[in-house]
């Protein structure tokens, strides 16, 4: 696993730093207390990834891959988030209507099959965090998850992970998974819009400071507008949706292209 530089260095590093600051900003929670958007151990882990990424050169510039100007890129770019492979309690957490599985084995099998049946040689698969709940095996890391990752890579698919809170241990270490690149966040240009990709959704104030920017996110296991606790933090602009959910529960349990994500009704 290598850590690489974000595609548009000045803009991305600036937005990436703002994202880290956003995560650490206290906000009013449902119980009336003020807390940061994310735990400190996760923010510290992201800061280290972000710092290392500024020193590296990426393999792909997503903007040129998507607008067709990179003639050597012949594939497609897919997004998916919050796989939660090997997570025993995820169906109980999100509801069987969103994850219609009766065992973790069935869930893993369907999710992996859906990925393999969607992506193909030359594609980029961007996972927007929270890949696995596999328990670490001393000396071996995460062998079952890495076996799945290698199976996808053998198809000629390049895998990028935008780190989620469950991709880190609570002592702030990033899981050593076999993905090709890791980022704290990233952004790219698509049809005159900036798409900011982050595991945690940012709020509208963050987006308002960057006119035309949309936030492609994970973490919520739902569209933001399905979650009453978040609607006050992320008020909807009636003229358009500003958030794009890549959560697997909102993508038919499969990866989707940016065109597919934007074509869905609602965020």
FIMARVEX-110784 format. One record per atom (N, C-alpha, C): x, z, y; residue in one letter; residue number from 1. Coordinates in Angstrom, 2 decimals. Layout:
% residues N
X,Z,Y,A,NUM
...
This chain:
% residues 267
0.86,0.00,-1.19,X,1
0.00,0.00,0.00,X,1
0.89,0.00,1.23,X,1
0.71,-0.96,2.12,X,2
1.50,-0.99,3.34,X,2
0.60,-0.81,4.55,X,2
1.13,-0.18,5.57,X,3
0.41,0.03,6.81,X,3
0.87,-1.02,7.79,X,3
-0.06,-1.74,8.41,X,4
0.32,-2.86,9.25,X,4
-0.31,-2.79,10.63,X,4
0.23,-3.59,11.51,X,5
-0.19,-3.63,12.89,X,5
-1.57,-4.26,13.02,X,5
-2.34,-3.81,13.96,X,6
-3.66,-4.38,14.21,X,6
-3.52,-5.74,14.88,X,6
-4.50,-6.63,14.70,X,7
-4.35,-8.02,15.11,X,7
-4.02,-8.26,16.57,X,7
-4.72,-7.68,17.50,X,8
-4.47,-7.90,18.92,X,8
-3.87,-6.61,19.45,X,8
-2.54,-6.56,19.55,X,9
-1.85,-5.28,19.72,X,9
-2.33,-4.48,20.92,X,9
-2.31,-5.07,22.13,X,10
-2.64,-4.28,23.31,X,10
-4.08,-3.81,23.29,X,10
-5.01,-4.72,23.01,X,11
-6.42,-4.34,23.04,X,11
-6.73,-3.37,21.91,X,11
-6.22,-3.67,20.70,X,12
-6.57,-2.86,19.56,X,12
-5.97,-1.47,19.65,X,12
-4.72,-1.38,20.05,X,13
-4.11,-0.06,20.16,X,13
-4.86,0.77,21.19,X,13
-5.24,0.15,22.31,X,14
-6.01,0.87,23.32,X,14
-7.34,1.33,22.76,X,14
-8.07,0.44,22.11,X,15
-9.36,0.82,21.54,X,15
-9.17,1.82,20.41,X,15
-8.11,1.63,19.65,X,16
-7.83,2.56,18.57,X,16
-7.55,3.97,19.07,X,16
-6.80,4.07,20.15,X,17
-6.53,5.39,20.73,X,17
-7.81,6.00,21.28,X,17
-8.64,5.18,21.91,X,18
-9.91,5.68,22.42,X,18
-10.81,6.17,21.29,X,18
-10.76,5.48,20.17,X,19
-11.54,5.90,18.99,X,19
-11.08,7.28,18.51,X,19
-9.77,7.49,18.45,X,20
-9.25,8.78,18.03,X,20
-9.67,9.88,19.01,X,20
-9.62,9.56,20.30,X,21
-10.08,10.53,21.29,X,21
-11.57,10.81,21.14,X,21
-12.35,9.76,20.87,X,22
-13.78,9.93,20.66,X,22
-14.06,10.87,19.49,X,22
-13.35,10.68,18.40,X,23
-13.57,11.51,17.22,X,23
-13.31,12.98,17.50,X,23
-12.36,13.23,18.39,X,24
-12.01,14.62,18.70,X,24
-12.84,15.25,19.81,X,24
-13.74,14.48,20.42,X,25
-14.54,14.99,21.53,X,25
-15.72,15.82,21.02,X,25
-15.89,17.04,21.47,X,26
-17.04,17.85,21.04,X,26
-18.35,17.23,21.51,X,26
-19.36,17.32,20.65,X,27
-20.69,16.87,21.02,X,27
-21.70,17.88,20.49,X,27
-22.90,17.83,21.03,X,28
-23.94,18.79,20.65,X,28
-24.50,18.43,19.28,X,28
-24.41,19.36,18.33,X,29
-24.89,19.14,16.97,X,29
-26.31,19.66,16.82,X,29
-26.93,19.34,15.69,X,30
-28.33,19.69,15.47,X,30
-28.55,21.20,15.52,X,30
-27.54,21.98,15.13,X,31
-27.69,23.44,15.12,X,31
-27.40,24.07,16.48,X,31
-27.17,23.23,17.50,X,32
-26.94,23.73,18.85,X,32
-25.49,24.00,19.18,X,32
-24.60,23.85,18.21,X,33
-23.18,24.09,18.44,X,33
-22.50,22.79,18.88,X,33
-21.38,22.94,19.57,X,34
-20.56,21.80,19.96,X,34
-19.39,21.67,18.99,X,34
-19.26,20.50,18.39,X,35
-18.17,20.25,17.46,X,35
-17.65,18.83,17.66,X,35
-16.40,18.58,17.26,X,36
-15.89,17.20,17.30,X,36
-16.69,16.31,16.35,X,36
-16.64,15.01,16.59,X,37
-17.34,14.07,15.72,X,37
-16.75,14.07,14.31,X,37
-15.46,14.34,14.18,X,38
-14.80,14.32,12.88,X,38
-13.88,15.54,12.77,X,38
-13.57,15.97,11.54,X,39
-12.68,17.13,11.36,X,39
-11.25,16.81,11.80,X,39
-10.56,17.85,12.24,X,40
-9.20,17.66,12.76,X,40
-8.25,17.08,11.73,X,40
-8.38,17.48,10.46,X,41
-7.46,16.97,9.44,X,41
-7.60,15.46,9.28,X,41
-8.83,14.95,9.46,X,42
-9.04,13.51,9.36,X,42
-8.46,12.80,10.58,X,42
-8.70,13.36,11.75,X,43
-8.16,12.76,12.98,X,43
-6.64,12.73,12.94,X,43
-6.02,13.81,12.46,X,44
-4.55,13.85,12.37,X,44
-4.04,12.78,11.41,X,44
-4.74,12.59,10.28,X,45
-4.34,11.55,9.33,X,45
-4.46,10.16,9.97,X,45
-5.54,9.93,10.71,X,46
-5.72,8.64,11.37,X,46
-4.65,8.40,12.42,X,46
-4.27,9.44,13.12,X,47
-3.22,9.29,14.14,X,47
-1.92,8.81,13.51,X,47
-1.60,9.33,12.35,X,48
-0.36,8.90,11.68,X,48
-0.46,7.44,11.25,X,48
-1.62,7.05,10.70,X,49
-1.82,5.65,10.32,X,49
-1.75,4.75,11.55,X,49
-2.39,5.19,12.61,X,50
-2.42,4.40,13.84,X,50
-1.02,4.23,14.42,X,50
-0.23,5.29,14.40,X,51
1.13,5.22,14.91,X,51
1.99,4.26,14.09,X,51
1.86,4.33,12.78,X,52
2.64,3.45,11.91,X,52
2.19,2.00,12.06,X,52
0.91,1.79,12.27,X,53
0.39,0.42,12.35,X,53
0.94,-0.33,13.55,X,53
1.27,0.39,14.61,X,54
1.78,-0.25,15.83,X,54
3.17,-0.85,15.61,X,54
3.83,-0.49,14.52,X,55
5.19,-0.96,14.26,X,55
5.23,-2.17,13.34,X,55
4.08,-2.58,12.83,X,56
4.05,-3.60,11.79,X,56
3.35,-4.87,12.26,X,56
3.57,-5.93,11.52,X,57
2.92,-7.22,11.79,X,57
1.92,-7.50,10.68,X,57
0.67,-7.83,11.03,X,58
-0.34,-8.07,9.98,X,58
-0.14,-9.41,9.30,X,58
-0.67,-9.53,8.11,X,59
-0.63,-10.82,7.42,X,59
-1.63,-11.79,8.03,X,59
-2.78,-11.26,8.46,X,60
-3.84,-12.12,8.98,X,60
-4.28,-11.69,10.37,X,60
-4.57,-12.67,11.22,X,61
-5.26,-12.43,12.47,X,61
-6.73,-12.75,12.21,X,61
-7.57,-11.74,12.19,X,62
-8.96,-11.94,11.81,X,62
-9.69,-12.88,12.75,X,62
-9.36,-12.82,14.04,X,63
-10.03,-13.68,15.01,X,63
-9.82,-15.15,14.66,X,63
-8.58,-15.52,14.35,X,64
-8.31,-16.93,14.05,X,64
-8.81,-17.32,12.66,X,64
-8.87,-16.35,11.75,X,65
-9.47,-16.64,10.44,X,65
-10.95,-16.96,10.58,X,65
-11.62,-16.26,11.48,X,66
-13.06,-16.42,11.63,X,66
-13.46,-17.61,12.50,X,66
-12.61,-17.98,13.46,X,67
-13.00,-19.10,14.32,X,67
-12.50,-20.45,13.81,X,67
-11.78,-20.43,12.69,X,68
-11.34,-21.68,12.08,X,68
-10.04,-22.22,12.60,X,68
-9.42,-21.55,13.57,X,69
-8.18,-22.07,14.14,X,69
-6.96,-21.82,13.25,X,69
-7.09,-20.88,12.31,X,70
-6.02,-20.66,11.33,X,70
-6.26,-21.62,10.17,X,70
-5.63,-22.78,10.21,X,71
-5.89,-23.83,9.23,X,71
-5.35,-23.48,7.85,X,71
-4.44,-22.51,7.79,X,72
-3.91,-22.13,6.48,X,72
-4.82,-21.14,5.75,X,72
-5.80,-20.59,6.47,X,73
-6.75,-19.66,5.85,X,73
-7.96,-20.44,5.37,X,73
-8.17,-20.45,4.07,X,74
-9.24,-21.27,3.50,X,74
-10.38,-20.42,2.94,X,74
-10.27,-19.11,3.05,X,75
-11.26,-18.22,2.46,X,75
-12.30,-17.75,3.45,X,75
-12.97,-16.68,3.08,X,76
-13.97,-16.04,3.94,X,76
-13.59,-14.57,4.10,X,76
-14.14,-13.94,5.14,X,77
-13.88,-12.53,5.40,X,77
-15.14,-11.75,5.08,X,77
-15.03,-10.78,4.19,X,78
-16.17,-9.97,3.77,X,78
-15.97,-8.51,4.17,X,78
-17.10,-7.83,4.37,X,79
-17.09,-6.41,4.75,X,79
-17.99,-5.62,3.80,X,79
-17.57,-4.41,3.51,X,80
-18.39,-3.46,2.75,X,80
-17.86,-2.07,3.05,X,80
-18.69,-1.07,2.92,X,81
-18.24,0.29,3.24,X,81
-18.86,1.30,2.29,X,81
-18.16,2.42,2.15,X,82
-18.69,3.60,1.45,X,82
-19.09,3.29,0.01,X,82
-18.13,2.75,-0.74,X,83
-18.38,2.50,-2.16,X,83
-18.65,3.80,-2.91,X,83
-17.87,4.83,-2.59,X,84
-18.02,6.14,-3.25,X,84
-17.97,6.00,-4.78,X,84
-17.03,5.20,-5.26,X,85
-16.85,5.07,-6.70,X,85
-16.56,6.43,-7.32,X,85
-17.08,6.67,-8.50,X,86
-16.85,7.90,-9.25,X,86
-17.44,9.14,-8.57,X,86
-18.33,8.95,-7.61,X,87
-18.96,10.08,-6.91,X,87
-20.22,10.49,-7.68,X,87
-20.15,11.61,-8.36,X,88
-21.22,12.05,-9.26,X,88
-22.52,12.33,-8.51,X,88
-22.42,12.85,-7.29,X,89
-23.62,13.30,-6.57,X,89
-24.11,12.35,-5.48,X,89
-23.54,11.16,-5.38,X,90
-23.90,10.30,-4.26,X,90
-25.35,9.84,-4.34,X,90
-25.88,9.58,-5.55,X,91
-27.28,9.16,-5.66,X,91
-28.20,10.26,-5.18,X,91
-27.89,11.49,-5.53,X,92
-28.69,12.62,-5.07,X,92
-28.61,12.74,-3.54,X,92
-27.45,12.43,-2.99,X,93
-27.24,12.56,-1.54,X,93
-28.01,11.50,-0.75,X,93
-27.93,10.23,-1.17,X,94
-28.54,9.15,-0.38,X,94
-29.93,8.77,-0.87,X,94
-30.27,9.15,-2.10,X,95
-31.58,8.81,-2.66,X,95
-31.51,7.64,-3.63,X,95
-32.26,7.74,-4.70,X,96
-32.21,6.70,-5.73,X,96
-32.80,5.39,-5.24,X,96
-33.61,5.42,-4.17,X,97
-34.13,4.17,-3.63,X,97
-33.02,3.34,-2.99,X,97
-31.96,4.00,-2.55,X,98
-30.84,3.27,-1.93,X,98
-29.74,2.96,-2.93,X,98
-29.60,3.82,-3.91,X,99
-28.64,3.59,-5.01,X,99
-29.40,3.78,-6.32,X,99
-29.99,2.72,-6.82,X,100
-30.89,2.84,-7.98,X,100
-30.14,2.94,-9.31,X,100
-29.37,4.01,-9.45,X,101
-28.55,4.18,-10.63,X,101
-28.84,5.52,-11.30,X,101
-28.67,5.56,-12.61,X,102
-28.94,6.78,-13.36,X,102
-27.67,7.41,-13.92,X,102
-26.54,6.80,-13.61,X,103
-25.26,7.39,-14.00,X,103
-24.18,6.85,-13.08,X,103
-23.08,7.60,-12.98,X,104
-21.95,7.14,-12.19,X,104
-21.35,5.88,-12.80,X,104
-21.32,5.80,-14.12,X,105
-20.78,4.63,-14.80,X,105
-21.58,3.38,-14.46,X,105
-22.91,3.51,-14.47,X,106
-23.75,2.37,-14.12,X,106
-23.49,1.95,-12.68,X,106
-23.40,2.91,-11.77,X,107
-23.15,2.61,-10.37,X,107
-21.83,1.87,-10.19,X,107
-20.76,2.42,-10.78,X,108
-19.45,1.77,-10.66,X,108
-19.50,0.34,-11.18,X,108
-20.13,0.16,-12.34,X,109
-20.18,-1.15,-12.98,X,109
-20.90,-2.17,-12.10,X,109
-22.04,-1.78,-11.52,X,110
-22.82,-2.71,-10.70,X,110
-22.08,-3.05,-9.41,X,110
-21.52,-2.03,-8.76,X,111
-20.81,-2.28,-7.50,X,111
-19.62,-3.20,-7.72,X,111
-18.83,-2.93,-8.76,X,112
-17.66,-3.77,-9.03,X,112
-18.10,-5.18,-9.39,X,112
-19.13,-5.33,-10.21,X,113
-19.63,-6.66,-10.57,X,113
-20.12,-7.41,-9.34,X,113
-20.79,-6.72,-8.43,X,114
-21.29,-7.36,-7.22,X,114
-20.14,-7.86,-6.35,X,114
-19.07,-7.09,-6.29,X,115
-17.91,-7.52,-5.51,X,115
-17.27,-8.75,-6.16,X,115
-17.03,-8.67,-7.46,X,116
-16.38,-9.77,-8.18,X,116
-17.22,-11.04,-8.15,X,116
-18.54,-10.91,-8.10,X,117
-19.42,-12.07,-8.06,X,117
-19.59,-12.65,-6.66,X,117
-19.05,-11.94,-5.65,X,118
-19.19,-12.40,-4.26,X,118
-17.90,-13.01,-3.73,X,118
-16.79,-12.31,-3.90,X,119
-15.52,-12.77,-3.33,X,119
-14.87,-13.79,-4.25,X,119
-13.92,-14.55,-3.70,X,120
-13.20,-15.54,-4.51,X,120
-11.79,-15.73,-3.95,X,120
-11.04,-16.56,-4.60,X,121
-9.64,-16.78,-4.24,X,121
-9.48,-17.15,-2.77,X,121
-8.58,-16.45,-2.08,X,122
-8.30,-16.73,-0.68,X,122
-9.09,-15.91,0.30,X,122
-10.04,-15.11,-0.19,X,123
-10.87,-14.29,0.69,X,123
-10.16,-13.01,1.13,X,123
-10.65,-12.44,2.22,X,124
-10.25,-11.11,2.68,X,124
-11.44,-10.18,2.48,X,124
-11.21,-9.04,1.87,X,125
-12.25,-8.02,1.71,X,125
-11.85,-6.81,2.53,X,125
-12.67,-6.50,3.54,X,126
-12.41,-5.34,4.39,X,126
-13.37,-4.24,3.98,X,126
-12.81,-3.15,3.47,X,127
-13.60,-1.98,3.10,X,127
-13.52,-1.01,4.27,X,127
-14.68,-0.62,4.81,X,128
-14.69,0.20,6.02,X,128
-14.75,1.69,5.62,X,128
-13.88,2.04,4.68,X,129
-13.68,3.45,4.34,X,129
-14.46,3.96,3.15,X,129
-13.99,5.09,2.64,X,130
-14.62,5.86,1.55,X,130
-14.75,5.05,0.27,X,130
-13.60,4.75,-0.31,X,131
-13.57,3.93,-1.52,X,131
-13.94,4.72,-2.77,X,131
-13.34,5.90,-2.94,X,132
-13.47,6.56,-4.23,X,132
-13.51,8.07,-4.14,X,132
-14.14,8.67,-5.15,X,133
-14.13,10.11,-5.34,X,133
-13.39,10.50,-6.63,X,133
-12.63,9.55,-7.17,X,134
-11.86,9.86,-8.37,X,134
-10.90,11.02,-8.10,X,134
-10.83,11.94,-9.01,X,135
-9.90,13.06,-8.88,X,135
-8.48,12.56,-9.11,X,135
-7.56,13.07,-8.30,X,136
-6.17,12.65,-8.43,X,136
-5.61,13.11,-9.78,X,136
-4.85,12.22,-10.41,X,137
-4.16,12.53,-11.66,X,137
-2.70,12.77,-11.33,X,137
-2.18,13.99,-11.54,X,138
-0.78,14.26,-11.19,X,138
0.17,13.24,-11.81,X,138
0.99,12.65,-10.96,X,139
1.95,11.66,-11.41,X,139
1.40,10.25,-11.52,X,139
0.08,10.11,-11.48,X,140
-0.53,8.78,-11.62,X,140
-1.42,8.40,-10.45,X,140
-1.77,9.34,-9.61,X,141
-2.62,9.04,-8.46,X,141
-4.07,8.83,-8.84,X,141
-4.58,7.63,-8.61,X,142
-5.99,7.30,-8.84,X,142
-6.06,6.08,-9.76,X,142
-5.73,6.24,-11.03,X,143
-5.53,5.08,-11.91,X,143
-6.79,4.23,-12.12,X,143
-7.96,4.85,-12.26,X,144
-9.17,4.07,-12.52,X,144
-9.58,3.27,-11.28,X,144
-9.45,3.89,-10.11,X,145
-9.77,3.17,-8.87,X,145
-8.78,2.04,-8.65,X,145
-7.50,2.30,-8.88,X,146
-6.50,1.25,-8.67,X,146
-6.67,0.11,-9.68,X,146
-7.16,0.42,-10.87,X,147
-7.45,-0.63,-11.84,X,147
-8.53,-1.57,-11.29,X,147
-9.55,-1.00,-10.64,X,148
-10.61,-1.80,-10.02,X,148
-10.04,-2.64,-8.88,X,148
-9.22,-2.02,-8.05,X,149
-8.62,-2.74,-6.92,X,149
-7.77,-3.90,-7.42,X,149
-6.97,-3.66,-8.45,X,150
-6.13,-4.73,-9.01,X,150
-6.98,-5.85,-9.59,X,150
-8.11,-5.51,-10.19,X,151
-8.99,-6.53,-10.76,X,151
-9.49,-7.47,-9.67,X,151
-9.83,-6.91,-8.50,X,152
-10.27,-7.74,-7.37,X,152
-9.11,-8.57,-6.83,X,152
-7.94,-7.95,-6.71,X,153
-6.78,-8.66,-6.19,X,153
-6.34,-9.81,-7.09,X,153
-6.54,-9.66,-8.40,X,154
-6.15,-10.73,-9.33,X,154
-6.95,-12.00,-9.09,X,154
-8.07,-11.89,-8.40,X,155
-8.86,-13.07,-8.06,X,155
-8.29,-13.78,-6.84,X,155
-7.21,-13.24,-6.26,X,156
-6.63,-13.82,-5.05,X,156
-7.26,-13.29,-3.79,X,156
-7.81,-12.08,-3.85,X,157
-8.49,-11.46,-2.71,X,157
-7.55,-10.44,-2.07,X,157
-7.45,-10.49,-0.75,X,158
-6.61,-9.58,0.03,X,158
-7.48,-8.43,0.52,X,158
-7.10,-7.20,0.21,X,159
-7.96,-6.05,0.48,X,159
-7.39,-5.19,1.60,X,159
-8.22,-4.95,2.61,X,160
-7.87,-4.09,3.75,X,160
-8.82,-2.90,3.74,X,160
-8.29,-1.71,3.93,X,161
-9.14,-0.52,4.05,X,161
-9.03,0.08,5.44,X,161
-10.16,0.22,6.12,X,162
-10.24,0.96,7.37,X,162
-10.58,2.40,6.97,X,162
-9.65,3.29,7.17,X,163
-9.69,4.61,6.56,X,163
-10.95,5.40,6.91,X,163
-11.59,5.93,5.86,X,164
-12.72,6.84,6.02,X,164
-12.32,8.26,5.70,X,164
-13.19,9.20,6.01,X,165
-12.84,10.60,5.81,X,165
-12.62,10.95,4.34,X,165
-13.23,10.20,3.43,X,166
-13.03,10.46,2.00,X,166
-11.87,9.67,1.42,X,166
-11.12,8.98,2.27,X,167
-9.88,8.33,1.84,X,167
-8.67,9.23,2.12,X,167
-8.95,10.44,2.57,X,168
-7.90,11.41,2.88,X,168
-8.16,12.70,2.12,X,168
-7.08,13.41,1.83,X,169
-7.23,14.76,1.32,X,169
-7.34,15.70,2.51,X,169
-7.87,16.89,2.29,X,170
-8.10,17.80,3.41,X,170
-6.82,18.43,3.96,X,170
-5.68,18.12,3.33,X,171
-4.42,18.50,3.95,X,171
-3.83,17.34,4.75,X,171
-4.68,16.30,4.95,X,172
-4.31,15.22,5.87,X,172
-3.52,14.09,5.27,X,172
-3.45,13.98,3.94,X,173
-2.72,12.90,3.31,X,173
-3.67,11.76,2.94,X,173
-3.22,10.53,3.21,X,174
-4.01,9.35,2.84,X,174
-3.87,9.12,1.34,X,174
-4.98,8.87,0.65,X,175
-4.91,8.55,-0.77,X,175
-4.03,7.31,-0.98,X,175
-3.19,7.35,-1.99,X,176
-2.32,6.23,-2.29,X,176
-3.05,5.24,-3.21,X,176
-3.81,4.38,-2.57,X,177
-4.56,3.35,-3.29,X,177
-3.82,2.02,-3.19,X,177
-4.16,1.09,-4.06,X,178
-3.41,-0.15,-4.19,X,178
-3.88,-1.24,-3.24,X,178
-4.60,-0.89,-2.18,X,179
-5.05,-1.89,-1.21,X,179
-3.84,-2.50,-0.51,X,179
-4.04,-3.67,0.10,X,180
-2.92,-4.39,0.70,X,180
-2.54,-3.86,2.07,X,180
-3.52,-3.43,2.86,X,181
-3.24,-2.88,4.19,X,181
-4.21,-1.75,4.48,X,181
-3.79,-0.82,5.32,X,182
-4.69,0.23,5.80,X,182
-4.63,0.30,7.32,X,182
-5.76,0.63,7.92,X,183
-5.87,0.77,9.37,X,183
-6.67,2.02,9.69,X,183
-6.42,2.56,10.87,X,184
-7.29,3.61,11.40,X,184
-8.56,2.99,11.97,X,184
-8.43,1.83,12.57,X,185
-9.55,1.03,13.09,X,185
-8.98,-0.36,13.32,X,185
-9.83,-1.31,13.59,X,186
-9.35,-2.64,13.95,X,186
-10.40,-3.34,14.78,X,186
-10.01,-4.43,15.41,X,187
-11.00,-5.24,16.12,X,187
-10.63,-6.71,16.05,X,187
-11.62,-7.55,16.27,X,188
-11.40,-8.98,16.28,X,188
-12.44,-9.61,17.19,X,188
-12.19,-10.86,17.55,X,189
-13.11,-11.61,18.38,X,189
-13.96,-12.52,17.50,X,189
-15.24,-12.57,17.80,X,190
-16.16,-13.43,17.04,X,190
-17.23,-13.96,17.98,X,190
-17.21,-15.27,18.20,X,191
-18.19,-15.93,19.07,X,191
-18.33,-15.22,20.41,X,191
-17.20,-15.03,21.06,X,192
-17.12,-14.43,22.40,X,192
-17.49,-12.96,22.44,X,192
-17.60,-12.32,21.29,X,193
-17.84,-10.88,21.24,X,193
-16.65,-10.20,20.58,X,193
-16.36,-8.98,21.03,X,194
-15.37,-8.16,20.35,X,194
-16.09,-7.31,19.31,X,194
-15.62,-7.34,18.09,X,195
-16.16,-6.50,17.02,X,195
-15.15,-5.39,16.76,X,195
-15.55,-4.16,17.01,X,196
-14.69,-3.01,16.77,X,196
-15.09,-2.38,15.44,X,196
-14.14,-2.29,14.53,X,197
-14.42,-1.82,13.17,X,197
-13.87,-0.41,13.01,X,197
-14.75,0.53,12.64,X,198
-14.35,1.92,12.47,X,198
-15.24,2.55,11.41,X,198
-14.69,3.52,10.68,X,199
-15.51,4.18,9.67,X,199
-16.65,4.95,10.34,X,199
-16.30,5.84,11.27,X,200
-17.32,6.56,12.02,X,200
-17.91,5.64,13.09,X,200
-19.23,5.61,13.27,X,201
-19.78,4.84,14.38,X,201
-19.43,5.49,15.71,X,201
-19.10,4.66,16.70,X,202
-18.85,5.17,18.04,X,202
-20.16,5.20,18.81,X,202
-20.18,5.90,19.94,X,203
-21.43,5.98,20.69,X,203
-21.52,4.85,21.72,X,203
-22.67,4.76,22.35,X,204
-22.91,3.67,23.29,X,204
-22.01,3.76,24.51,X,204
-21.64,4.98,24.91,X,205
-20.73,5.14,26.05,X,205
-19.40,4.46,25.75,X,205
-18.92,4.59,24.52,X,206
-17.69,3.91,24.10,X,206
-17.85,2.40,24.24,X,206
-18.99,1.88,23.79,X,207
-19.22,0.44,23.83,X,207
-19.49,-0.05,25.24,X,207
-20.16,0.77,26.05,X,208
-20.47,0.37,27.43,X,208
-19.20,0.13,28.25,X,208
-18.12,0.81,27.88,X,209
-16.86,0.64,28.60,X,209
-16.18,-0.68,28.25,X,209
-16.72,-1.36,27.25,X,210
-16.14,-2.63,26.80,X,210
-17.29,-3.63,26.66,X,210
-17.76,-4.21,27.74,X,211
-18.92,-5.09,27.69,X,211
-18.78,-6.17,26.62,X,211
-19.86,-6.36,25.87,X,212
-19.86,-7.37,24.84,X,212
-19.35,-6.91,23.49,X,212
-18.94,-5.63,23.40,X,213
-18.38,-5.13,22.14,X,213
-19.47,-4.59,21.23,X,213
-19.36,-4.94,19.95,X,214
-20.23,-4.40,18.92,X,214
-19.41,-3.54,17.99,X,214
-20.03,-2.56,17.36,X,215
-19.33,-1.63,16.45,X,215
-19.79,-1.86,15.01,X,215
-18.87,-2.33,14.18,X,216
-19.13,-2.49,12.75,X,216
-18.60,-1.23,12.08,X,216
-19.45,-0.51,11.38,X,217
-19.10,0.85,10.93,X,217
-19.60,1.13,9.53,X,217
-19.16,2.26,9.01,X,218
-19.66,2.81,7.76,X,218
-20.16,4.23,8.00,X,218
-19.90,5.11,7.02,X,219
-20.07,6.56,7.12,X,219
-21.50,7.06,7.02,X,219
-22.46,6.37,7.60,X,220
-23.81,6.90,7.72,X,220
-24.67,6.66,6.47,X,220
-24.24,5.78,5.59,X,221
-24.99,5.41,4.39,X,221
-26.39,4.86,4.73,X,221
-26.52,4.38,5.95,X,222
-27.81,3.87,6.42,X,222
-27.58,3.20,7.76,X,222
-28.57,2.47,8.21,X,223
-28.58,2.05,9.61,X,223
-28.68,3.29,10.48,X,223
-28.03,3.26,11.62,X,224
-28.08,4.39,12.54,X,224
-29.52,4.76,12.87,X,224
-30.38,3.74,12.98,X,225
-31.75,4.01,13.44,X,225
-32.64,4.60,12.35,X,225
-32.10,4.73,11.14,X,226
-32.81,5.42,10.08,X,226
-32.55,6.92,10.10,X,226
-31.62,7.34,10.95,X,227
-31.17,8.74,10.93,X,227
-31.55,9.43,12.24,X,227
-32.63,10.18,12.26,X,228
-33.09,10.82,13.50,X,228
-32.03,11.70,14.15,X,228
-31.16,12.33,13.35,X,229
-30.14,13.21,13.93,X,229
-29.17,12.43,14.82,X,229
-29.04,11.11,14.59,X,230
-28.08,10.33,15.33,X,230
-28.68,9.53,16.47,X,230
-29.99,9.40,16.52,X,231
-30.57,8.50,17.52,X,231
-30.32,8.98,18.94,X,231
-30.19,10.29,19.15,X,232
-29.90,10.78,20.49,X,232
-28.45,10.52,20.89,X,232
-27.57,10.49,19.88,X,233
-26.16,10.22,20.17,X,233
-25.92,8.73,20.39,X,233
-26.70,7.90,19.72,X,234
-26.49,6.48,19.77,X,234
-27.78,5.79,20.19,X,234
-28.22,6.00,21.43,X,235
-29.51,5.43,21.86,X,235
-29.48,3.90,21.81,X,235
-30.59,3.33,21.37,X,236
-30.67,1.88,21.21,X,236
-30.88,1.19,22.55,X,236
-30.09,0.16,22.81,X,237
-30.34,-0.74,23.91,X,237
-31.46,-1.68,23.46,X,237
-32.59,-1.65,24.16,X,238
-33.75,-2.39,23.69,X,238
-33.51,-3.89,23.62,X,238
-32.52,-4.41,24.36,X,239
-32.30,-5.85,24.36,X,239
-31.48,-6.32,23.17,X,239
-30.74,-5.41,22.51,X,240
-29.92,-5.81,21.37,X,240
-29.47,-4.57,20.62,X,240
-29.07,-4.77,19.39,X,241
-28.44,-3.72,18.62,X,241
-26.93,-3.80,18.83,X,241
-26.31,-2.66,19.01,X,242
-24.87,-2.63,19.29,X,242
-24.05,-2.21,18.08,X,242
-24.71,-1.74,17.04,X,243
-24.02,-1.25,15.84,X,243
-24.37,-2.14,14.65,X,243
-23.37,-2.41,13.82,X,244
-23.52,-3.24,12.63,X,244
-23.13,-2.37,11.43,X,244
-24.08,-2.07,10.59,X,245
-23.80,-1.23,9.43,X,245
-23.22,-2.06,8.29,X,245
-22.03,-1.63,7.81,X,246
-21.44,-2.22,6.60,X,246
-21.65,-1.31,5.40,X,246
-22.41,-0.24,5.58,X,247
-22.68,0.68,4.49,X,247
-23.28,-0.07,3.30,X,247
-22.77,0.21,2.13,X,248
-23.19,-0.53,0.94,X,248
-24.70,-0.40,0.70,X,248
-25.29,0.70,1.14,X,249
-26.73,0.89,0.99,X,249
-27.53,-0.06,1.87,X,249
-26.88,-0.68,2.85,X,250
-27.56,-1.61,3.76,X,250
-27.12,-3.05,3.57,X,250
-26.27,-3.31,2.57,X,251
-25.75,-4.67,2.36,X,251
-26.08,-5.20,0.96,X,251
-27.20,-4.74,0.42,X,252
-27.63,-5.18,-0.91,X,252
-26.61,-4.83,-1.98,X,252
-25.83,-3.76,-1.73,X,253
-24.84,-3.26,-2.68,X,253
-23.74,-4.29,-2.96,X,253
-23.45,-5.14,-1.96,X,254
-22.41,-6.16,-2.13,X,254
-21.71,-6.40,-0.81,X,254
-20.55,-7.04,-0.83,X,255
-19.91,-7.40,0.44,X,255
-20.70,-8.48,1.16,X,255
-20.63,-8.45,2.50,X,256
-21.27,-9.48,3.32,X,256
-20.29,-10.00,4.35,X,256
-20.46,-11.25,4.74,X,257
-19.69,-11.82,5.85,X,257
-20.25,-11.31,7.17,X,257
-19.51,-11.52,8.25,X,258
-20.01,-11.11,9.56,X,258
-21.26,-11.89,9.91,X,258
-21.35,-13.14,9.47,X,259
-22.56,-13.93,9.73,X,259
-23.77,-13.30,9.04,X,259
-23.59,-12.87,7.80,X,260
-24.68,-12.25,7.07,X,260
-25.07,-10.92,7.70,X,260
-24.10,-10.14,8.09,X,261
-24.39,-8.83,8.69,X,261
-25.18,-8.99,9.98,X,261
-24.80,-9.97,10.79,X,262
-25.49,-10.15,12.08,X,262
-26.85,-10.82,11.92,X,262
-27.06,-11.51,10.81,X,263
-28.33,-12.20,10.60,X,263
-29.44,-11.28,10.11,X,263
-29.07,-10.05,9.67,X,264
-30.09,-9.12,9.18,X,264
-30.97,-8.64,10.32,X,264
-32.23,-8.32,10.07,X,265
-33.06,-7.71,11.11,X,265
-32.58,-6.29,11.38,X,265
-32.48,-5.94,12.64,X,266
-32.03,-4.57,12.98,X,266
-30.53,-4.46,12.85,X,266
-30.00,-3.24,13.09,X,267
-28.56,-3.02,13.10,X,267
-27.99,-2.91,11.69,X,267
